[in-house]
């Protein structure tokens, strides 16, 4: 798998925007809003994806070192 550092950086930046907007929405959204669970789910999925980025980058490095 070839994932260059610039691609990882761009993906991280896009996730930061998504997470930021989710947090903003949740801070202004009433707790009884029917869409709140959807926004919370998007936030959690974004956080999970953000945590997986270092593993993707590490896997790429492992692949490069192990021909």
Steps between C-alpha positions, in 0.01 A plus 500: 500500500644838405383785719724800479530731802338786311186291444485409868537869587221604262269232637578610855414860407167393348414296806582800719244707311235230532569454871501873560163551333352206690621645829361841407164351404481299822588803713208693353255211456240429768539161664152399385566579133415189296813549286739508795571122495591525132749781563643309797546194281683707235722646773590157636569360153727796426689452825544132423631578151741756644639239739560258212710743294829428681444128445454557127820701483686238705369219278630683195842528662495130594412406143789710369750336736380145436528435123 
